[in-house]
Structures are given as C-alpha cells and as structure tokens.
Amino acid sequence: MLDVLVIGGGNAALCAALMAKERGASVKLLESSPKQWRGGNSMHTRNLRCMHDAPQDVLQEVYSEEEFWQDLLKVTGGQTNEELARLAIRASASCRPWMAKHGVRFQPSLSGALHTARTNAFFMGGGKALINAYYRSAKSLGVQIEYNAEVIEIELNGYEFKAAKVRYKDESGEVLREEWIRAKSCVMASGGFESNIEWLKQAWGKNEWGEYPVDNFLIRGTRYNQGVLIKNLQEIHKADMIGDPTQAHMVAIDARAPLYDGGICTRIDCVSLGIVVNKQAKRFYDEGEDFWPKRYAIWGRLVAMQPGQRAYSIIDSKAIGHFMPPVFPGSKAQTLEELAKLIGLDIPTFMQTVNEYNSGVQPGDFDHTVLDNCRTSGVSPIKSHWARKIDTAPFYAYAVQPGVTFTYLGLKTDSQARVYFNKRPSRNLFVAGEMMAGNVLGKGYTAGVGMTIGTAFGRIAGDQAALASKAEYANLG
Ligand SMILES: Cc1cc2nc3c(=O)[nH]c(=O)nc-3n(C[C@H](O)[C@H](O)[C@H](O)COP(=O)(O)OP(=O)(O)OC[C@H]3O[C@@H](n4cnc5c(N)ncnc54)[C@H](O)[C@@H]3O)c2cc1C
C-alpha cells in the first residue's frame, strides 16, 4: 500500500511530499488542476517572511523571533496560537537551505517592494519558479504526481485516515472516473475555500444596503481552491475547526482585475500615500495607520464594507516614485474636479472631502520609510502617518474592489500538524498550508507569512506522515 498520500499541489503539499520522500516513504501527490495551472495560490507568490539573528545572503540586518512574533500579534489582534506561530517563525530561520536544495533560488527585495528588504526573502522567478523547482525535484525523487485529480471525499475509520475518493477529469474538465486511493497516512494541503463564490456568498450574506458584497469580490489566485475537503471534514467528519468563514486575507485590488488569477500585478500600493474615498466620495479609514505590508491585507475587507464594494485610491504627483506602480495606469486629471468627474463621484462632496483632509494636514517631515510625523488633526478618520496635502497636479485615481487572497476557516491542528476530532488528534491524518493557517492567523496578515506557515507546516506534516506510515501504532481512534 502507498505510504503517504498528499492532497493538493501548492507550496504546502509539495513541501510535505518532498519531506515524506526524503524520509523514505512512497508518496503520491494529487493536484486538482491541469498541469499548466498547477501550484495553486503558491504560484502567485513572491517571498516568504524569515526571522534571522544576523544578516543573511538576501536579508539585511536582524529580524528576531520576538520582532516577528510582535508583528504577528499586532496584525492578528492576539487571535493567534502562540505555540504554533512561534514554531513557524523559528522554522523560517532554517528552511531556506532546504528549499535551495530542492532548487529554489532567492534574490534581495527590489526597491519599492513594500519595505521588505529586512524581513522577506524573495524567490528568484517568483512563486511560479519555486513551484516548478519543487515539482522537478519531486519528480526526480520519485513522487508520483497526478493532475486533474480532485479529491472529493475522505474515508476515516474513527479518527484514522483510510482512503481518499478522487475524481479524475480530462483537460476540458469532463469527469472521466472516480476512484478510491488507500494510503497509510495522508497530508491534506488543498488550500482554503476562497475560490468558492457560493460558499463566500453564504458566509458574507447581505449587507445593510441589501447587497451581496461577494458579488463584487475578485479572487486573486487560483480557481481550484473550492474548499471541498474543508467542507467534507467539517460537515461529514465533524473535525475540530478553527476560524471564522468571513475572515480572509483580502486586499484592495484594481477593479479591472479578472475574477480569478489576477495575481500580484493587480495590487494598488499607493493607499498610504494619499486618501481613499468610497462611492459617496467620503473617506472611511486611516490610510496611514501603519506600514503598508502590515496593513494592505485589511483594505480588501474595508472596501468590502463600503456601498457597492468599490473605493478609489487618490494621490497627487508627489506620491509618484514612492510605490510600486500598478501595471495598468490610473485615471489622471489636471484638477481634482476633473478627476472626480472621470471616476463618476459627486464633485462637491469629493472636493469637500479633499479640502477637509488638506486643511487637517499638520506640518511634518515626510519619510515613507519610517512611521513619520506627518499626520492630520481635527479630521475624521485621522490619517496618522504620511499625510501630505493633495494639491499637486496631475492627480490620479485607482478604482479598487475587494480581492480575496485566501480564507482562514480551516482545521484545528498542533505542533505535529495533526488533524483533530473531538479534541483528539488523528494518528495518520495531517494538514498544512491555507487549510490550517487560521490557527496562526485569526485575522489580519503580514506580508510573506502565508509561505512561512505553509513551508513550516508542510514540512512537519510530510515528516510526520512518513513516520506515521512506518510506525506500528495502536489505533488511538
Ligand atoms: C496573488 C497572490 C500573491 C501572494 N503572495 C504571497 C507572498 O508573496 N508571500 C506569501 O507568503 N504568501 C503569498 N500569498 C499567499 C500564499 O499564496 C498562500 O499562503 C500559500 O500559497 C498557501 O499555500 P497552500 O499550499 O496552502 O495553497 P495553494 O498554493 O493554493 O495550493 C492548494 C492546492 O490544492 C489544490 N486543490 C484544491 N482543492 C483540491 C482537491 N479537492 N483535491 C486536490 N487538489 C486540490 C489546488 O489546485 C492547489 O494546487 C499570495 C497569494 C496570492 C493569491
């Protein structure tokens, strides 16, 4: 019988498959997408957040365990499991040589890339190159890989994994056959449920204006993370769950992005340099609350709470050069009135908002690389840093909508990546990546931590699954 079955084809699954293989297990990996779309959300990534006590090859200065932990604590508002968070943080100090062994190459962050030179190691060639390297390594080590293979059901005996039901499809998505695959142990790493619009709609419901906010959501990554196994484990097997279905990593992205797979180039990174107004031309949140990497993932949700789930990031020409320019140009005008007209906002209200903001801007020394002293006074909401008057033509506007990166509802786990039922761990069923990220991320996000969690728990899960497949355990179920 197969030793380890790995379900999913992104970073966490590949880390698990490679580790299990290194432990000498026979391993099969099932990826629901066709080969050309393999790699889930991981193929869209650029970096992982790493602690380091001294400068390393591509990482400057020091980023201690404590500082990483404090960053996480702040963005999650304390909704995090400290033991699991610290485990992932510590693992980030030593995982890169292992990643390099499997073909991943790193590069320093480029200037303008979200203040990350100290904290984040960038993948040379991006997440796509990382994924390709891992698949290459997995194939050469003898991991059996199947594409168009969606797992739709798990069979358990008590809390013990027995088999997975796989639906094989052809390239056009037509179902060819269904088959049960048995294995001694299993790692589930098949992402969140962010691609499942119906489920998101059910979770978010209607808002106070009678709208379904999800109608205006865009999914930044893969269409294949439908949450089939999260649902199967939650509803059929009554696994212990973690997280709120409405909590997700959500970014305000270019409203022109496609429904799926718009990826990184749809991000609009000038929010902290200007103001953001909703369809009613009103500001609604402190644009300068903290550094953008620590705040960009709350803006999707903030925009989701606005009427029509649409907002506009407004800057003047002083902001140009201080942020990574979006791929597609914004609306541009020589006057603020003209800009409001271009984007369809009520001109008097827009002018009132900008004038109020401008008159609240206090003198200060602008420095976008630190939490500077440029703030507003007497304006609600406050802008606490990088507040400069919007007064220098040309003016720009970028329309943004909520872009869902990944959901946080998932399976409860522990330091061995075990799945829990009735507060008891399974002997041979493990979980990694987005399917369990909610244990560490109750809410909020800090750039690069998704890959930190997926790499740490993918490796642990693979290791533990290989051990479980070899051990002669009594059935604890
Ligand atoms: C645009 C974008 C940019 C990002 N940038 C970064 C970044 O720079 N740094 C960072 O840390 N994080 C980033 N993230 C978040 C990051 O992608 C995730 O945290 C991480 O990739 C999760 O890895 P995973 O393996 O759990 O999921 P995924 O990589 O999404 O993999 C899930 C896999 O499971 C497969 N699958 C789904 N259902 C089934 C099923 N039923 N049967 C079989 N297979 C199934 C999918 O096809 C997919 O291959 C980004 C995400 C997006 C969308």
The ligand as a Tripos MOL2 file, in Angstrom:
@<TRIPOS>MOLECULE
LIG
   53    58     1     0     0
SMALL
NO_CHARGES

@<TRIPOS>ATOM
      1 C1         -1.7200   36.9040   -5.7780 C.3       1 LIG1
      2 C2         -1.1830   36.2680   -4.5300 C.ar      1 LIG1
      3 C3          0.0540   36.6470   -4.0460 C.ar      1 LIG1
      4 C4          0.5480   36.0860   -2.8820 C.ar      1 LIG1
      5 N1          1.8030   36.4440   -2.4670 N.ar      1 LIG1
      6 C5          2.3130   35.8720   -1.3720 C.ar      1 LIG1
      7 C6          3.6670   36.1170   -0.9940 C.ar      1 LIG1
      8 O1          4.4270   36.7990   -1.6950 O.2       1 LIG1
      9 N2          4.1110   35.5530    0.1630 N.ar      1 LIG1
     10 C7          3.3040   34.7530    0.9380 C.ar      1 LIG1
     11 O2          3.7450   34.2830    1.9750 O.2       1 LIG1
     12 N3          2.0510   34.4540    0.5690 N.ar      1 LIG1
     13 C8          1.5390   34.9910   -0.5640 C.ar      1 LIG1
     14 N4          0.2780   34.6450   -0.9560 N.ar      1 LIG1
     15 C9         -0.4760   33.6740   -0.1360 C.3       1 LIG1
     16 C10         0.0520   32.2810   -0.4840 C.3       1 LIG1
     17 O3         -0.2330   32.0300   -1.8240 O.3       1 LIG1
     18 C11        -0.5470   31.1800    0.3770 C.3       1 LIG1
     19 O4         -0.4160   31.4650    1.7220 O.3       1 LIG1
     20 C12         0.1570   29.8640    0.1090 C.3       1 LIG1
     21 O5          0.4970   29.7270   -1.2300 O.3       1 LIG1
     22 C13        -0.7070   28.7220    0.5060 C.3       1 LIG1
     23 O6         -0.1390   27.5210    0.0710 O.3       1 LIG1
     24 P1         -1.0230   26.2320    0.0440 P.3       1 LIG1
     25 O7         -0.1470   25.1540   -0.4820 O.co2     1 LIG1
     26 O8         -1.7190   26.0280    1.3220 O.co2     1 LIG1
     27 O9         -2.1950   26.5530   -1.0210 O.3       1 LIG1
     28 P2         -2.1430   26.6580   -2.5940 P.3       1 LIG1
     29 O10        -0.8300   27.0870   -3.0860 O.co2     1 LIG1
     30 O11        -3.3230   27.4610   -3.0270 O.co2     1 LIG1
     31 O12        -2.3430   25.1610   -3.0570 O.3       1 LIG1
     32 C14        -3.5530   24.4840   -2.9240 C.3       1 LIG1
     33 C15        -3.5330   23.4000   -3.9570 C.3       1 LIG1
     34 O13        -4.5530   22.4450   -3.7270 O.3       1 LIG1
     35 C16        -5.1690   22.1060   -4.9600 C.3       1 LIG1
     36 N5         -6.5070   21.6310   -4.6120 N.ar      1 LIG1
     37 C17        -7.5510   22.3400   -4.1450 C.ar      1 LIG1
     38 N6         -8.5820   21.5210   -3.8640 N.ar      1 LIG1
     39 C18        -8.1690   20.2610   -4.1550 C.ar      1 LIG1
     40 C19        -8.7760   18.9840   -4.0600 C.ar      1 LIG1
     41 N7        -10.0250   18.8420   -3.5950 N.pl3     1 LIG1
     42 N8         -8.0730   17.8940   -4.4800 N.ar      1 LIG1
     43 C20        -6.8060   18.0220   -4.9520 C.ar      1 LIG1
     44 N9         -6.1750   19.2210   -5.0330 N.ar      1 LIG1
     45 C21        -6.8500   20.3180   -4.6280 C.ar      1 LIG1
     46 C22        -5.1180   23.3920   -5.7630 C.3       1 LIG1
     47 O14        -5.2240   23.1400   -7.1410 O.3       1 LIG1
     48 C23        -3.7360   23.9050   -5.3800 C.3       1 LIG1
     49 O15        -2.7380   23.3270   -6.1590 O.3       1 LIG1
     50 C24        -0.2220   35.1440   -2.1600 C.ar      1 LIG1
     51 C25        -1.4510   34.7170   -2.6670 C.ar      1 LIG1
     52 C26        -1.9290   35.2670   -3.8500 C.ar      1 LIG1
     53 C27        -3.2530   34.7890   -4.3890 C.3       1 LIG1
@<TRIPOS>BOND
     1     1     2 1
     2     2     3 ar
     3     2    52 ar
     4     3     4 ar
     5     4     5 ar
     6     4    50 ar
     7     5     6 ar
     8     6     7 ar
     9     6    13 1
    10     7     8 2
    11     7     9 ar
    12     9    10 ar
    13    10    11 2
    14    10    12 ar
    15    12    13 ar
    16    13    14 ar
    17    14    15 1
    18    14    50 ar
    19    15    16 1
    20    16    17 1
    21    16    18 1
    22    18    19 1
    23    18    20 1
    24    20    21 1
    25    20    22 1
    26    22    23 1
    27    23    24 1
    28    24    25 2
    29    24    26 1
    30    24    27 1
    31    27    28 1
    32    28    29 2
    33    28    30 1
    34    28    31 1
    35    31    32 1
    36    32    33 1
    37    33    34 1
    38    33    48 1
    39    34    35 1
    40    35    36 1
    41    35    46 1
    42    36    37 ar
    43    36    45 ar
    44    37    38 ar
    45    38    39 ar
    46    39    40 ar
    47    39    45 ar
    48    40    41 1
    49    40    42 ar
    50    42    43 ar
    51    43    44 ar
    52    44    45 ar
    53    46    47 1
    54    46    48 1
    55    48    49 1
    56    50    51 ar
    57    51    52 ar
    58    52    53 1
@<TRIPOS>SUBSTRUCTURE
     1 LIG1         1 GROUP 0 **** ****
